[in-house]
Amino acid sequence: METPSTLWAIGSWYIEFTQNTDEQVIELLQRAAPPTAEGTVCRIRSRRTAA
């Protein structure tokens, strides 16, 4: 794999490159997860604890 010498930052190539919250990532992973044998989607738990 090669890295271009002029690559400064990935975010500079996008109009909007904001960080996603843990909750957004968990929701997207849950929606993308294949169904389990019982026909339900696997649940992903956040490592965060309620403050």
All heavy atoms as atom14 arrays in JSON, in Angstrom:
{
  "sequence": "METPSTLWAIGSWYIEFTQNTDEQVIELLQRAAPPTAEGTVCRIRSRRTAA",
  "atom14_mask": [
    [1, 1, 1, 1, 1, 1, 1, 1, 0, 0, 0, 0, 0, 0],
    [1, 1, 1, 1, 1, 1, 1, 1, 1, 0, 0, 0, 0, 0],
    [1, 1, 1, 1, 1, 1, 1, 0, 0, 0, 0, 0, 0, 0],
    [1, 1, 1, 1, 1, 1, 1, 0, 0, 0, 0, 0, 0, 0],
    [1, 1, 1, 1, 1, 1, 0, 0, 0, 0, 0, 0, 0, 0],
    [1, 1, 1, 1, 1, 1, 1, 0, 0, 0, 0, 0, 0, 0],
    [1, 1, 1, 1, 1, 1, 1, 1, 0, 0, 0, 0, 0, 0],
    [1, 1, 1, 1, 1, 1, 1, 1, 1, 1, 1, 1, 1, 1],
    [1, 1, 1, 1, 1, 0, 0, 0, 0, 0, 0, 0, 0, 0],
    [1, 1, 1, 1, 1, 1, 1, 1, 0, 0, 0, 0, 0, 0],
    [1, 1, 1, 1, 0, 0, 0, 0, 0, 0, 0, 0, 0, 0],
    [1, 1, 1, 1, 1, 1, 0, 0, 0, 0, 0, 0, 0, 0],
    [1, 1, 1, 1, 1, 1, 1, 1, 1, 1, 1, 1, 1, 1],
    [1, 1, 1, 1, 1, 1, 1, 1, 1, 1, 1, 1, 0, 0],
    [1, 1, 1, 1, 1, 1, 1, 1, 0, 0, 0, 0, 0, 0],
    [1, 1, 1, 1, 1, 1, 1, 1, 1, 0, 0, 0, 0, 0],
    [1, 1, 1, 1, 1, 1, 1, 1, 1, 1, 1, 0, 0, 0],
    [1, 1, 1, 1, 1, 1, 1, 0, 0, 0, 0, 0, 0, 0],
    [1, 1, 1, 1, 1, 1, 1, 1, 1, 0, 0, 0, 0, 0],
    [1, 1, 1, 1, 1, 1, 1, 1, 0, 0, 0, 0, 0, 0],
    [1, 1, 1, 1, 1, 1, 1, 0, 0, 0, 0, 0, 0, 0],
    [1, 1, 1, 1, 1, 1, 1, 1, 0, 0, 0, 0, 0, 0],
    [1, 1, 1, 1, 1, 1, 1, 1, 1, 0, 0, 0, 0, 0],
    [1, 1, 1, 1, 1, 1, 1, 1, 1, 0, 0, 0, 0, 0],
    [1, 1, 1, 1, 1, 1, 1, 0, 0, 0, 0, 0, 0, 0],
    [1, 1, 1, 1, 1, 1, 1, 1, 0, 0, 0, 0, 0, 0],
    [1, 1, 1, 1, 1, 1, 1, 1, 1, 0, 0, 0, 0, 0],
    [1, 1, 1, 1, 1, 1, 1, 1, 0, 0, 0, 0, 0, 0],
    [1, 1, 1, 1, 1, 1, 1, 1, 0, 0, 0, 0, 0, 0],
    [1, 1, 1, 1, 1, 1, 1, 1, 1, 0, 0, 0, 0, 0],
    [1, 1, 1, 1, 1, 1, 1, 1, 1, 1, 1, 0, 0, 0],
    [1, 1, 1, 1, 1, 0, 0, 0, 0, 0, 0, 0, 0, 0],
    [1, 1, 1, 1, 1, 0, 0, 0, 0, 0, 0, 0, 0, 0],
    [1, 1, 1, 1, 1, 1, 1, 0, 0, 0, 0, 0, 0, 0],
    [1, 1, 1, 1, 1, 1, 1, 0, 0, 0, 0, 0, 0, 0],
    [1, 1, 1, 1, 1, 1, 1, 0, 0, 0, 0, 0, 0, 0],
    [1, 1, 1, 1, 1, 0, 0, 0, 0, 0, 0, 0, 0, 0],
    [1, 1, 1, 1, 1, 1, 1, 1, 1, 0, 0, 0, 0, 0],
    [1, 1, 1, 1, 0, 0, 0, 0, 0, 0, 0, 0, 0, 0],
    [1, 1, 1, 1, 1, 1, 1, 0, 0, 0, 0, 0, 0, 0],
    [1, 1, 1, 1, 1, 1, 1, 0, 0, 0, 0, 0, 0, 0],
    [1, 1, 1, 1, 1, 1, 0, 0, 0, 0, 0, 0, 0, 0],
    [1, 1, 1, 1, 1, 1, 1, 1, 1, 1, 1, 0, 0, 0],
    [1, 1, 1, 1, 1, 1, 1, 1, 0, 0, 0, 0, 0, 0],
    [1, 1, 1, 1, 1, 1, 1, 1, 1, 1, 1, 0, 0, 0],
    [1, 1, 1, 1, 1, 1, 0, 0, 0, 0, 0, 0, 0, 0],
    [1, 1, 1, 1, 1, 1, 1, 1, 1, 1, 1, 0, 0, 0],
    [1, 1, 1, 1, 1, 1, 1, 1, 1, 1, 1, 0, 0, 0],
    [1, 1, 1, 1, 1, 1, 1, 0, 0, 0, 0, 0, 0, 0],
    [1, 1, 1, 1, 1, 0, 0, 0, 0, 0, 0, 0, 0, 0],
    [1, 1, 1, 1, 1, 0, 0, 0, 0, 0, 0, 0, 0, 0]
  ],
  "atom14_positions": [
    [[0.85, -1.16, 0.0], [0.0, 0.0, 0.0], [0.9, 1.23, 0.0], [1.88, 1.3, 0.71], [-0.89, -0.02, 1.24], [-1.79, 1.15, 1.35], [-2.84, 1.08, 2.81], [-4.34, 0.61, 2.01], [0.0, 0.0, 0.0], [0.0, 0.0, 0.0], [0.0, 0.0, 0.0], [0.0, 0.0, 0.0], [0.0, 0.0, 0.0], [0.0, 0.0, 0.0]],
    [[0.5, 2.18, -0.78], [1.27, 3.43, -0.86], [0.45, 4.6, -0.36], [-0.77, 4.61, -0.5], [1.69, 3.69, -2.3], [2.65, 2.66, -2.84], [3.09, 2.99, -4.25], [3.2, 4.2, -4.57], [3.33, 2.06, -5.01], [0.0, 0.0, 0.0], [0.0, 0.0, 0.0], [0.0, 0.0, 0.0], [0.0, 0.0, 0.0], [0.0, 0.0, 0.0]],
    [[1.11, 5.55, 0.25], [0.47, 6.78, 0.7], [1.0, 7.93, -0.15], [2.21, 8.12, -0.24], [0.79, 7.04, 2.19], [0.37, 5.92, 2.95], [0.08, 8.29, 2.68], [0.0, 0.0, 0.0], [0.0, 0.0, 0.0], [0.0, 0.0, 0.0], [0.0, 0.0, 0.0], [0.0, 0.0, 0.0], [0.0, 0.0, 0.0], [0.0, 0.0, 0.0]],
    [[0.11, 8.68, -0.77], [0.58, 9.82, -1.57], [1.35, 10.82, -0.7], [0.96, 11.07, 0.43], [-0.69, 10.45, -2.12], [-1.78, 9.47, -1.86], [-1.33, 8.56, -0.78], [0.0, 0.0, 0.0], [0.0, 0.0, 0.0], [0.0, 0.0, 0.0], [0.0, 0.0, 0.0], [0.0, 0.0, 0.0], [0.0, 0.0, 0.0], [0.0, 0.0, 0.0]],
    [[2.38, 11.38, -1.24], [3.18, 12.35, -0.47], [2.41, 13.63, -0.2], [2.75, 14.37, 0.73], [4.48, 12.66, -1.2], [4.19, 13.22, -2.47], [0.0, 0.0, 0.0], [0.0, 0.0, 0.0], [0.0, 0.0, 0.0], [0.0, 0.0, 0.0], [0.0, 0.0, 0.0], [0.0, 0.0, 0.0], [0.0, 0.0, 0.0], [0.0, 0.0, 0.0]],
    [[1.36, 13.92, -0.98], [0.59, 15.15, -0.79], [-0.66, 14.95, 0.06], [-1.48, 15.85, 0.15], [0.18, 15.73, -2.15], [-0.56, 14.74, -2.87], [1.39, 16.14, -2.97], [0.0, 0.0, 0.0], [0.0, 0.0, 0.0], [0.0, 0.0, 0.0], [0.0, 0.0, 0.0], [0.0, 0.0, 0.0], [0.0, 0.0, 0.0], [0.0, 0.0, 0.0]],
    [[-0.83, 13.8, 0.64], [-2.0, 13.54, 1.47], [-1.78, 14.15, 2.85], [-0.99, 13.67, 3.64], [-2.26, 12.04, 1.59], [-3.47, 11.64, 2.42], [-4.75, 12.13, 1.77], [-3.52, 10.15, 2.62], [0.0, 0.0, 0.0], [0.0, 0.0, 0.0], [0.0, 0.0, 0.0], [0.0, 0.0, 0.0], [0.0, 0.0, 0.0], [0.0, 0.0, 0.0]],
    [[-2.52, 15.23, 3.15], [-2.35, 15.91, 4.43], [-3.35, 15.42, 5.46], [-2.99, 15.14, 6.59], [-2.47, 17.42, 4.25], [-1.38, 17.96, 3.39], [-1.45, 18.22, 2.04], [-0.05, 18.28, 3.78], [-0.25, 18.68, 1.57], [0.63, 18.73, 2.63], [0.64, 18.23, 4.97], [1.96, 19.13, 2.66], [1.95, 18.64, 5.01], [2.6, 19.07, 3.86]],
    [[-4.6, 15.33, 5.08], [-5.63, 14.89, 6.01], [-6.84, 14.41, 5.22], [-7.24, 15.04, 4.25], [-6.04, 16.03, 6.94], [0.0, 0.0, 0.0], [0.0, 0.0, 0.0], [0.0, 0.0, 0.0], [0.0, 0.0, 0.0], [0.0, 0.0, 0.0], [0.0, 0.0, 0.0], [0.0, 0.0, 0.0], [0.0, 0.0, 0.0], [0.0, 0.0, 0.0]],
    [[-7.42, 13.31, 5.64], [-8.6, 12.77, 4.97], [-9.75, 13.78, 5.02], [-10.46, 13.98, 4.04], [-9.04, 11.43, 5.6], [-7.94, 10.38, 5.45], [-10.35, 10.95, 5.03], [-7.61, 10.02, 4.03], [0.0, 0.0, 0.0], [0.0, 0.0, 0.0], [0.0, 0.0, 0.0], [0.0, 0.0, 0.0], [0.0, 0.0, 0.0], [0.0, 0.0, 0.0]],
    [[-9.94, 14.42, 6.16], [-11.05, 15.35, 6.33], [-11.02, 16.53, 5.38], [-12.05, 17.14, 5.11], [0.0, 0.0, 0.0], [0.0, 0.0, 0.0], [0.0, 0.0, 0.0], [0.0, 0.0, 0.0], [0.0, 0.0, 0.0], [0.0, 0.0, 0.0], [0.0, 0.0, 0.0], [0.0, 0.0, 0.0], [0.0, 0.0, 0.0], [0.0, 0.0, 0.0]],
    [[-9.87, 16.86, 4.85], [-9.8, 18.01, 3.94], [-10.43, 17.72, 2.58], [-10.67, 18.63, 1.8], [-8.35, 18.46, 3.76], [-7.59, 17.44, 3.13], [0.0, 0.0, 0.0], [0.0, 0.0, 0.0], [0.0, 0.0, 0.0], [0.0, 0.0, 0.0], [0.0, 0.0, 0.0], [0.0, 0.0, 0.0], [0.0, 0.0, 0.0], [0.0, 0.0, 0.0]],
    [[-10.74, 16.48, 2.29], [-11.35, 16.1, 1.01], [-12.87, 16.08, 1.08], [-13.53, 15.83, 0.09], [-10.84, 14.73, 0.57], [-9.39, 14.75, 0.26], [-8.37, 14.41, 1.11], [-8.77, 15.17, -0.94], [-7.16, 14.59, 0.5], [-7.37, 15.05, -0.78], [-9.26, 15.64, -2.16], [-6.48, 15.38, -1.76], [-8.34, 15.95, -3.15], [-6.98, 15.83, -2.95]],
    [[-13.44, 16.32, 2.24], [-14.88, 16.26, 2.42], [-15.44, 17.62, 2.83], [-14.79, 18.36, 3.57], [-15.25, 15.24, 3.52], [-14.9, 13.83, 3.13], [-13.66, 13.29, 3.45], [-15.8, 13.04, 2.45], [-13.33, 11.99, 3.08], [-15.48, 11.75, 2.08], [-14.24, 11.23, 2.4], [-13.92, 9.96, 2.04], [0.0, 0.0, 0.0], [0.0, 0.0, 0.0]],
    [[-16.66, 17.92, 2.39], [-17.32, 19.16, 2.81], [-17.69, 19.06, 4.28], [-17.49, 19.98, 5.06], [-18.57, 19.43, 1.95], [-18.15, 19.7, 0.5], [-19.39, 20.58, 2.51], [-19.3, 19.79, -0.48], [0.0, 0.0, 0.0], [0.0, 0.0, 0.0], [0.0, 0.0, 0.0], [0.0, 0.0, 0.0], [0.0, 0.0, 0.0], [0.0, 0.0, 0.0]],
    [[-18.24, 17.9, 4.67], [-18.61, 17.68, 6.07], [-17.92, 16.41, 6.55], [-18.12, 15.33, 6.0], [-20.12, 17.53, 6.23], [-20.53, 17.35, 7.67], [-22.01, 17.14, 7.84], [-22.78, 17.5, 6.95], [-22.38, 16.6, 8.88], [0.0, 0.0, 0.0], [0.0, 0.0, 0.0], [0.0, 0.0, 0.0], [0.0, 0.0, 0.0], [0.0, 0.0, 0.0]],
    [[-17.1, 16.52, 7.56], [-16.35, 15.38, 8.08], [-16.42, 15.41, 9.61], [-15.42, 15.47, 10.3], [-14.91, 15.41, 7.59], [-14.17, 14.11, 7.78], [-14.51, 12.99, 7.04], [-13.14, 14.0, 8.68], [-13.84, 11.8, 7.2], [-12.45, 12.81, 8.85], [-12.8, 11.71, 8.1], [0.0, 0.0, 0.0], [0.0, 0.0, 0.0], [0.0, 0.0, 0.0]],
    [[-17.66, 15.44, 10.12], [-17.84, 15.51, 11.56], [-17.75, 14.12, 12.18], [-17.98, 13.11, 11.52], [-19.21, 16.12, 11.9], [-20.23, 15.37, 11.25], [-19.29, 17.57, 11.45], [0.0, 0.0, 0.0], [0.0, 0.0, 0.0], [0.0, 0.0, 0.0], [0.0, 0.0, 0.0], [0.0, 0.0, 0.0], [0.0, 0.0, 0.0], [0.0, 0.0, 0.0]],
    [[-17.44, 14.1, 13.44], [-17.32, 12.84, 14.16], [-18.71, 12.31, 14.5], [-19.62, 13.06, 14.83], [-16.54, 13.05, 15.46], [-16.3, 11.76, 16.22], [-15.36, 11.97, 17.38], [-14.69, 12.99, 17.49], [-15.28, 10.99, 18.26], [0.0, 0.0, 0.0], [0.0, 0.0, 0.0], [0.0, 0.0, 0.0], [0.0, 0.0, 0.0], [0.0, 0.0, 0.0]],
    [[-18.88, 11.0, 14.41], [-20.13, 10.35, 14.79], [-20.1, 10.02, 16.27], [-19.05, 9.72, 16.83], [-20.35, 9.07, 13.99], [-20.56, 9.35, 12.53], [-21.26, 10.28, 12.17], [-19.97, 8.55, 11.69], [0.0, 0.0, 0.0], [0.0, 0.0, 0.0], [0.0, 0.0, 0.0], [0.0, 0.0, 0.0], [0.0, 0.0, 0.0], [0.0, 0.0, 0.0]],
    [[-21.28, 10.05, 16.87], [-21.37, 9.65, 18.28], [-21.34, 8.13, 18.36], [-21.57, 7.43, 17.37], [-22.68, 10.15, 18.91], [-23.78, 9.49, 18.27], [-22.83, 11.66, 18.8], [0.0, 0.0, 0.0], [0.0, 0.0, 0.0], [0.0, 0.0, 0.0], [0.0, 0.0, 0.0], [0.0, 0.0, 0.0], [0.0, 0.0, 0.0], [0.0, 0.0, 0.0]],
    [[-21.05, 7.62, 19.55], [-21.08, 6.17, 19.76], [-22.45, 5.61, 19.44], [-22.58, 4.54, 18.85], [-20.71, 5.83, 21.2], [-19.24, 6.06, 21.5], [-18.46, 6.29, 20.57], [-18.88, 6.0, 22.69], [0.0, 0.0, 0.0], [0.0, 0.0, 0.0], [0.0, 0.0, 0.0], [0.0, 0.0, 0.0], [0.0, 0.0, 0.0], [0.0, 0.0, 0.0]],
    [[-23.49, 6.35, 19.82], [-24.85, 5.89, 19.59], [-25.16, 5.78, 18.1], [-25.82, 4.84, 17.67], [-25.86, 6.84, 20.28], [-25.83, 6.77, 21.8], [-24.63, 7.48, 22.44], [-23.99, 8.34, 21.78], [-24.33, 7.16, 23.59], [0.0, 0.0, 0.0], [0.0, 0.0, 0.0], [0.0, 0.0, 0.0], [0.0, 0.0, 0.0], [0.0, 0.0, 0.0]],
    [[-24.69, 6.74, 17.3], [-24.9, 6.68, 15.86], [-24.21, 5.46, 15.25], [-24.78, 4.77, 14.41], [-24.39, 7.95, 15.19], [-25.22, 9.18, 15.46], [-24.54, 10.44, 14.95], [-23.33, 10.61, 15.09], [-25.34, 11.33, 14.37], [0.0, 0.0, 0.0], [0.0, 0.0, 0.0], [0.0, 0.0, 0.0], [0.0, 0.0, 0.0], [0.0, 0.0, 0.0]],
    [[-22.99, 5.22, 15.68], [-22.24, 4.07, 15.16], [-22.91, 2.76, 15.55], [-23.07, 1.86, 14.72], [-20.78, 4.11, 15.66], [-20.03, 2.84, 15.27], [-20.06, 5.34, 15.12], [0.0, 0.0, 0.0], [0.0, 0.0, 0.0], [0.0, 0.0, 0.0], [0.0, 0.0, 0.0], [0.0, 0.0, 0.0], [0.0, 0.0, 0.0], [0.0, 0.0, 0.0]],
    [[-23.36, 2.66, 16.79], [-24.03, 1.44, 17.25], [-25.3, 1.21, 16.45], [-25.57, 0.08, 16.01], [-24.32, 1.52, 18.76], [-23.01, 1.43, 19.54], [-25.3, 0.43, 19.2], [-23.13, 1.76, 21.0], [0.0, 0.0, 0.0], [0.0, 0.0, 0.0], [0.0, 0.0, 0.0], [0.0, 0.0, 0.0], [0.0, 0.0, 0.0], [0.0, 0.0, 0.0]],
    [[-26.09, 2.27, 16.22], [-27.32, 2.12, 15.43], [-27.02, 1.64, 14.02], [-27.68, 0.74, 13.49], [-28.09, 3.43, 15.39], [-29.37, 3.32, 14.58], [-30.11, 4.64, 14.43], [-29.8, 5.6, 15.15], [-31.0, 4.69, 13.56], [0.0, 0.0, 0.0], [0.0, 0.0, 0.0], [0.0, 0.0, 0.0], [0.0, 0.0, 0.0], [0.0, 0.0, 0.0]],
    [[-26.02, 2.21, 13.38], [-25.67, 1.81, 12.02], [-25.17, 0.37, 11.97], [-25.52, -0.39, 11.06], [-24.61, 2.76, 11.45], [-25.11, 4.17, 11.16], [-23.93, 5.1, 10.84], [-26.12, 4.17, 10.03], [0.0, 0.0, 0.0], [0.0, 0.0, 0.0], [0.0, 0.0, 0.0], [0.0, 0.0, 0.0], [0.0, 0.0, 0.0], [0.0, 0.0, 0.0]],
    [[-24.38, -0.03, 12.96], [-23.9, -1.41, 13.01], [-25.05, -2.38, 13.23], [-25.08, -3.46, 12.64], [-22.85, -1.57, 14.12], [-21.5, -0.9, 13.85], [-20.63, -0.97, 15.09], [-20.81, -1.54, 12.65], [0.0, 0.0, 0.0], [0.0, 0.0, 0.0], [0.0, 0.0, 0.0], [0.0, 0.0, 0.0], [0.0, 0.0, 0.0], [0.0, 0.0, 0.0]],
    [[-26.0, -2.0, 14.07], [-27.15, -2.87, 14.31], [-27.99, -3.03, 13.05], [-28.45, -4.12, 12.74], [-28.01, -2.32, 15.45], [-27.37, -2.49, 16.81], [-28.16, -1.83, 17.92], [-28.95, -0.93, 17.68], [-27.93, -2.27, 19.14], [0.0, 0.0, 0.0], [0.0, 0.0, 0.0], [0.0, 0.0, 0.0], [0.0, 0.0, 0.0], [0.0, 0.0, 0.0]],
    [[-28.17, -1.95, 12.31], [-28.96, -2.02, 11.08], [-28.25, -2.85, 10.02], [-28.89, -3.5, 9.19], [-29.24, -0.63, 10.54], [-30.3, 0.1, 11.35], [-30.88, 1.24, 10.59], [-30.01, 2.42, 10.65], [-30.17, 3.5, 9.91], [-31.16, 3.57, 9.04], [-29.36, 4.53, 10.03], [0.0, 0.0, 0.0], [0.0, 0.0, 0.0], [0.0, 0.0, 0.0]],
    [[-26.92, -2.83, 10.01], [-26.15, -3.55, 9.0], [-25.9, -5.0, 9.38], [-25.51, -5.79, 8.52], [-24.81, -2.83, 8.78], [0.0, 0.0, 0.0], [0.0, 0.0, 0.0], [0.0, 0.0, 0.0], [0.0, 0.0, 0.0], [0.0, 0.0, 0.0], [0.0, 0.0, 0.0], [0.0, 0.0, 0.0], [0.0, 0.0, 0.0], [0.0, 0.0, 0.0]],
    [[-26.12, -5.35, 10.64], [-25.83, -6.71, 11.1], [-26.79, -7.71, 10.47], [-27.97, -7.43, 10.32], [-25.95, -6.78, 12.63], [0.0, 0.0, 0.0], [0.0, 0.0, 0.0], [0.0, 0.0, 0.0], [0.0, 0.0, 0.0], [0.0, 0.0, 0.0], [0.0, 0.0, 0.0], [0.0, 0.0, 0.0], [0.0, 0.0, 0.0], [0.0, 0.0, 0.0]],
    [[-26.27, -8.88, 10.11], [-27.16, -9.92, 9.57], [-28.07, -10.46, 10.66], [-27.72, -10.42, 11.84], [-26.18, -11.0, 9.08], [-24.96, -10.79, 9.91], [-24.9, -9.31, 10.2], [0.0, 0.0, 0.0], [0.0, 0.0, 0.0], [0.0, 0.0, 0.0], [0.0, 0.0, 0.0], [0.0, 0.0, 0.0], [0.0, 0.0, 0.0], [0.0, 0.0, 0.0]],
    [[-29.24, -10.97, 10.29], [-30.14, -11.55, 11.29], [-29.5, -12.77, 11.95], [-28.7, -13.47, 11.33], [-31.36, -11.97, 10.48], [-31.23, -11.3, 9.16], [-29.78, -11.0, 8.96], [0.0, 0.0, 0.0], [0.0, 0.0, 0.0], [0.0, 0.0, 0.0], [0.0, 0.0, 0.0], [0.0, 0.0, 0.0], [0.0, 0.0, 0.0], [0.0, 0.0, 0.0]],
    [[-29.83, -13.0, 13.19], [-29.35, -14.2, 13.88], [-30.22, -15.38, 13.48], [-31.2, -15.23, 12.75], [-29.42, -14.01, 15.41], [-30.79, -13.84, 15.77], [-28.61, -12.82, 15.87], [0.0, 0.0, 0.0], [0.0, 0.0, 0.0], [0.0, 0.0, 0.0], [0.0, 0.0, 0.0], [0.0, 0.0, 0.0], [0.0, 0.0, 0.0], [0.0, 0.0, 0.0]],
    [[-29.89, -16.56, 13.96], [-30.64, -17.77, 13.62], [-32.11, -17.64, 14.01], [-32.98, -18.2, 13.36], [-30.01, -18.98, 14.31], [0.0, 0.0, 0.0], [0.0, 0.0, 0.0], [0.0, 0.0, 0.0], [0.0, 0.0, 0.0], [0.0, 0.0, 0.0], [0.0, 0.0, 0.0], [0.0, 0.0, 0.0], [0.0, 0.0, 0.0], [0.0, 0.0, 0.0]],
    [[-32.39, -16.91, 15.08], [-33.77, -16.74, 15.53], [-34.5, -15.66, 14.74], [-35.67, -15.39, 14.98], [-33.82, -16.38, 17.02], [-33.27, -17.47, 17.94], [-31.75, -17.4, 18.04], [-31.19, -16.29, 17.94], [-31.12, -18.45, 18.17], [0.0, 0.0, 0.0], [0.0, 0.0, 0.0], [0.0, 0.0, 0.0], [0.0, 0.0, 0.0], [0.0, 0.0, 0.0]],
    [[-33.81, -14.99, 13.82], [-34.45, -13.95, 13.03], [-34.39, -12.57, 13.65], [-34.99, -11.63, 13.15], [0.0, 0.0, 0.0], [0.0, 0.0, 0.0], [0.0, 0.0, 0.0], [0.0, 0.0, 0.0], [0.0, 0.0, 0.0], [0.0, 0.0, 0.0], [0.0, 0.0, 0.0], [0.0, 0.0, 0.0], [0.0, 0.0, 0.0], [0.0, 0.0, 0.0]],
    [[-33.67, -12.42, 14.75], [-33.52, -11.1, 15.36], [-32.12, -10.57, 15.06], [-31.21, -11.33, 14.74], [-33.71, -11.17, 16.89], [-32.73, -12.07, 17.43], [-35.1, -11.65, 17.25], [0.0, 0.0, 0.0], [0.0, 0.0, 0.0], [0.0, 0.0, 0.0], [0.0, 0.0, 0.0], [0.0, 0.0, 0.0], [0.0, 0.0, 0.0], [0.0, 0.0, 0.0]],
    [[-31.98, -9.29, 15.15], [-30.69, -8.65, 14.88], [-29.83, -8.69, 16.13], [-30.32, -8.49, 17.23], [-30.91, -7.19, 14.41], [-29.59, -6.48, 14.22], [-31.73, -7.17, 13.13], [0.0, 0.0, 0.0], [0.0, 0.0, 0.0], [0.0, 0.0, 0.0], [0.0, 0.0, 0.0], [0.0, 0.0, 0.0], [0.0, 0.0, 0.0], [0.0, 0.0, 0.0]],
    [[-28.55, -8.95, 15.96], [-27.61, -8.93, 17.08], [-27.6, -7.54, 17.71], [-27.67, -6.53, 17.02], [-26.2, -9.26, 16.61], [-26.03, -10.89, 15.93], [0.0, 0.0, 0.0], [0.0, 0.0, 0.0], [0.0, 0.0, 0.0], [0.0, 0.0, 0.0], [0.0, 0.0, 0.0], [0.0, 0.0, 0.0], [0.0, 0.0, 0.0], [0.0, 0.0, 0.0]],
    [[-27.5, -7.48, 19.0], [-27.45, -6.2, 19.7], [-26.02, -5.9, 20.11], [-25.32, -6.75, 20.63], [-28.34, -6.22, 20.94], [-29.79, -6.35, 20.61], [-30.28, -5.06, 19.94], [-31.61, -5.23, 19.41], [-32.01, -4.7, 18.27], [-31.21, -3.97, 17.55], [-33.23, -4.88, 17.84], [0.0, 0.0, 0.0], [0.0, 0.0, 0.0], [0.0, 0.0, 0.0]],
    [[-25.62, -4.67, 19.88], [-24.28, -4.22, 20.23], [-24.42, -3.27, 21.4], [-25.22, -2.35, 21.37], [-23.62, -3.51, 19.03], [-23.53, -4.48, 17.85], [-22.25, -2.97, 19.41], [-23.15, -3.82, 16.56], [0.0, 0.0, 0.0], [0.0, 0.0, 0.0], [0.0, 0.0, 0.0], [0.0, 0.0, 0.0], [0.0, 0.0, 0.0], [0.0, 0.0, 0.0]],
    [[-23.64, -3.5, 22.41], [-23.72, -2.64, 23.6], [-22.54, -1.68, 23.62], [-21.42, -2.03, 23.29], [-23.68, -3.49, 24.87], [-24.88, -4.38, 25.01], [-24.82, -5.12, 26.29], [-25.87, -6.12, 26.31], [-25.99, -7.03, 27.24], [-25.14, -7.07, 28.23], [-26.97, -7.91, 27.2], [0.0, 0.0, 0.0], [0.0, 0.0, 0.0], [0.0, 0.0, 0.0]],
    [[-22.82, -0.48, 24.05], [-21.77, 0.53, 24.19], [-20.98, 0.23, 25.46], [-21.52, -0.24, 26.44], [-22.4, 1.92, 24.27], [-21.43, 2.88, 24.56], [0.0, 0.0, 0.0], [0.0, 0.0, 0.0], [0.0, 0.0, 0.0], [0.0, 0.0, 0.0], [0.0, 0.0, 0.0], [0.0, 0.0, 0.0], [0.0, 0.0, 0.0], [0.0, 0.0, 0.0]],
    [[-19.7, 0.54, 25.43], [-18.87, 0.39, 26.62], [-19.12, 1.52, 27.6], [-18.72, 1.45, 28.75], [-17.4, 0.39, 26.24], [-16.98, -0.86, 25.53], [-15.5, -0.81, 25.29], [-15.04, -2.04, 24.72], [-13.78, -2.33, 24.51], [-12.86, -1.43, 24.79], [-13.43, -3.47, 24.0], [0.0, 0.0, 0.0], [0.0, 0.0, 0.0], [0.0, 0.0, 0.0]],
    [[-19.75, 2.57, 27.13], [-20.03, 3.72, 28.0], [-21.01, 3.34, 29.08], [-21.94, 2.57, 28.86], [-20.64, 4.86, 27.22], [-19.67, 5.6, 26.36], [-20.37, 6.78, 25.78], [-19.41, 7.62, 25.08], [-19.74, 8.72, 24.49], [-20.98, 9.14, 24.46], [-18.82, 9.44, 23.88], [0.0, 0.0, 0.0], [0.0, 0.0, 0.0], [0.0, 0.0, 0.0]],
    [[-20.83, 3.91, 30.23], [-21.78, 3.73, 31.31], [-22.55, 5.02, 31.49], [-22.03, 6.1, 31.19], [-21.07, 3.36, 32.63], [-20.12, 4.38, 32.95], [-20.37, 2.01, 32.51], [0.0, 0.0, 0.0], [0.0, 0.0, 0.0], [0.0, 0.0, 0.0], [0.0, 0.0, 0.0], [0.0, 0.0, 0.0], [0.0, 0.0, 0.0], [0.0, 0.0, 0.0]],
    [[-23.76, 4.93, 31.94], [-24.57, 6.14, 32.14], [-23.95, 7.01, 33.21], [-23.56, 6.52, 34.27], [-26.0, 5.75, 32.51], [0.0, 0.0, 0.0], [0.0, 0.0, 0.0], [0.0, 0.0, 0.0], [0.0, 0.0, 0.0], [0.0, 0.0, 0.0], [0.0, 0.0, 0.0], [0.0, 0.0, 0.0], [0.0, 0.0, 0.0], [0.0, 0.0, 0.0]],
    [[-23.87, 8.29, 32.94], [-23.26, 9.21, 33.91], [-24.31, 9.71, 34.88], [-25.46, 9.78, 34.66], [-22.64, 10.38, 33.19], [0.0, 0.0, 0.0], [0.0, 0.0, 0.0], [0.0, 0.0, 0.0], [0.0, 0.0, 0.0], [0.0, 0.0, 0.0], [0.0, 0.0, 0.0], [0.0, 0.0, 0.0], [0.0, 0.0, 0.0], [0.0, 0.0, 0.0]]
  ]
}
